[in-house]
Amino acid sequence: MPANLPPDYYAAEERYRQAKATDEKIRILEEMLSIMPKHKGTDHLLADLRAKISRLKKEETKKKPGARFNPYAVEKEDCPRLTLIGPPNSGKSSLFNALTSASSEVQDYPYTTVKPQPGICRFDNYRIQIVDLPPVMNDSMEGWMSDLVRTADGAGIVVDGSNIESLESTADLLTAVDRANLYLRGPEWKGEAPLGTIIKSTFLAVNKIDIADDEAVRFFQAEFSGLMPVCLISAKDNDSIRRIFKTIVDTLKVMRIYTKIPGKDPDMYEPYIVDRGVSVGQLAEDIHRDFADNFRFARLWGKNTFNARRVGRDHVLEDEDIIEIHC
């Protein structure tokens, strides 16, 4: 049975695609639910809208009455999170601004950033939350800062490749990380971490290579290349931004999965950003518990399979697969 959706529904759907704030998205989705005719032809669409509303509400942080205000708290978005850390004057905030189109303050003097600055990086239909942390100094990190690194999905260390004197401040940063019981290593690192430490998938960005000091760059490459990916960049260069974004995706080990409602075109605007290696059943659980509980089979469209292939809940998905879940 066709859905026969009214024009108002499609207008609301377009506003939803343009919306940025979580509460605005929820409001528009609820409006779409009220507009949609209720019959057998819209059953799957209704379930999909309810799943999106549930997911957004679950991720939305609500202030509890009487709770103490935390000036360093950062609301978690419904996407992976990466923290940027670095010593003073590394150009970290300039990189953050280039990745997110945000406006973290940038000056020629150190310690400009004094609180965490969150922003959303959108590239190739990925959506990743990036948090710019204040510079690490005096070989120690404040507790709230290490907590943000610890609870994120990955981290990026940004250092100054233009000044040999930056080696000393980078050494202080590494000491601070050790004291915070954080073990920052690349996503492919296979060693064992010291007991009691938290392993966090990490890359190193050697910034300001447009004015690079060759000795400093050689040091960073020699010191870090066996521990994590080393990316030589300039925050002012678009090619560098594209390279660093690919490094971020590889560090987080995520991919894009698009969803499709039977009888409708796939939603190619807002993929689920999930861990690489996720199965159909795990995705169904992430979308909504009802999809997982009532799962019968799924149809799959992808680069490495034939169209509309029927798969079960244990099938492992690949980047940019399109999945249609049948309950």
Secondary structure in CASP SS format (residue, H / E / C, confidence):
PFRMAT SS
TARGET T0000
AUTHOR 0000-0000-0000
METHOD secondary structure of the structure
MODEL  1
M C 1.00
P C 1.00
A C 1.00
N C 1.00
L C 1.00
P C 1.00
P H 1.00
D H 1.00
Y H 1.00
Y H 1.00
A H 1.00
A H 1.00
E H 1.00
E H 1.00
R H 1.00
Y H 1.00
R H 1.00
Q H 1.00
A C 1.00
K C 1.00
A C 1.00
T H 1.00
D H 1.00
E H 1.00
K H 1.00
I H 1.00
R H 1.00
I H 1.00
L H 1.00
E H 1.00
E H 1.00
M H 1.00
L H 1.00
S H 1.00
I H 1.00
M C 1.00
P C 1.00
K C 1.00
H C 1.00
K H 1.00
G H 1.00
T H 1.00
D H 1.00
H H 1.00
L H 1.00
L H 1.00
A H 1.00
D H 1.00
L H 1.00
R H 1.00
A H 1.00
K H 1.00
I H 1.00
S H 1.00
R H 1.00
L H 1.00
K H 1.00
K H 1.00
E H 1.00
E C 1.00
T C 1.00
K C 1.00
K C 1.00
K C 1.00
P C 1.00
G C 1.00
A C 1.00
R C 1.00
F C 1.00
N C 1.00
P C 1.00
Y C 1.00
A C 1.00
V C 1.00
E C 1.00
K C 1.00
E C 1.00
D C 1.00
C C 1.00
P C 1.00
R E 1.00
L E 1.00
T E 1.00
L E 1.00
I E 1.00
G C 1.00
P C 1.00
P C 1.00
N C 1.00
S C 1.00
G C 1.00
K H 1.00
S H 1.00
S H 1.00
L H 1.00
F H 1.00
N H 1.00
A H 1.00
L H 1.00
T H 1.00
S C 1.00
A C 1.00
S C 1.00
S C 1.00
E C 1.00
V C 1.00
Q C 1.00
D C 1.00
Y C 1.00
P C 1.00
Y C 1.00
T C 1.00
T C 1.00
V C 1.00
K C 1.00
P C 1.00
Q E 1.00
P E 1.00
G E 1.00
I E 1.00
C E 1.00
R E 1.00
F E 1.00
D C 1.00
N C 1.00
Y E 1.00
R E 1.00
I E 1.00
Q E 1.00
I E 1.00
V E 1.00
D E 1.00
L C 1.00
P C 1.00
P C 1.00
V C 1.00
M E 1.00
N C 1.00
D C 1.00
S E 1.00
M C 1.00
E C 1.00
G H 1.00
W H 1.00
M H 1.00
S H 1.00
D H 1.00
L H 1.00
V H 1.00
R H 1.00
T H 1.00
A C 1.00
D C 1.00
G E 1.00
A E 1.00
G E 1.00
I E 1.00
V E 1.00
V E 1.00
D E 1.00
G C 1.00
S C 1.00
N C 1.00
I C 1.00
E C 1.00
S H 1.00
L H 1.00
E H 1.00
S H 1.00
T H 1.00
A H 1.00
D H 1.00
L H 1.00
L H 1.00
T H 1.00
A H 1.00
V H 1.00
D H 1.00
R H 1.00
A C 1.00
N C 1.00
L E 1.00
Y E 1.00
L E 1.00
R E 1.00
G C 1.00
P C 1.00
E C 1.00
W C 1.00
K C 1.00
G C 1.00
E C 1.00
A C 1.00
P C 1.00
L C 1.00
G C 1.00
T C 1.00
I E 1.00
I E 1.00
K E 1.00
S E 1.00
T E 1.00
F E 1.00
L E 1.00
A E 1.00
V E 1.00
N E 1.00
K C 1.00
I H 1.00
D H 1.00
I H 1.00
A C 1.00
D C 1.00
D H 1.00
E H 1.00
A H 1.00
V H 1.00
R H 1.00
F H 1.00
F H 1.00
Q H 1.00
A H 1.00
E H 1.00
F H 1.00
S C 1.00
G C 1.00
L C 1.00
M C 1.00
P C 1.00
V E 1.00
C E 1.00
L E 1.00
I C 1.00
S C 1.00
A C 1.00
K C 1.00
D C 1.00
N H 1.00
D H 1.00
S H 1.00
I H 1.00
R H 1.00
R H 1.00
I H 1.00
F H 1.00
K H 1.00
T H 1.00
I H 1.00
V H 1.00
D H 1.00
T H 1.00
L H 1.00
K C 1.00
V E 1.00
M E 1.00
R E 1.00
I E 1.00
Y E 1.00
T E 1.00
K C 1.00
I C 1.00
P C 1.00
G C 1.00
K C 1.00
D C 1.00
P C 1.00
D E 1.00
M E 1.00
Y E 1.00
E E 1.00
P E 1.00
Y E 1.00
I E 1.00
V E 1.00
D E 1.00
R C 1.00
G C 1.00
V C 1.00
S E 1.00
V H 1.00
G H 1.00
Q H 1.00
L H 1.00
A H 1.00
E H 1.00
D H 1.00
I H 1.00
H C 1.00
R H 1.00
D H 1.00
F H 1.00
A H 1.00
D H 1.00
N C 1.00
F C 1.00
R C 1.00
F E 1.00
A E 1.00
R E 1.00
L E 1.00
W E 1.00
G C 1.00
K C 1.00
N C 1.00
T C 1.00
F C 1.00
N C 1.00
A C 1.00
R E 1.00
R E 1.00
V E 1.00
G C 1.00
R C 1.00
D C 1.00
H C 1.00
V E 1.00
L C 1.00
E C 1.00
D C 1.00
E C 1.00
D E 1.00
I E 1.00
I E 1.00
E E 1.00
I E 1.00
H E 1.00
C C 1.00
END
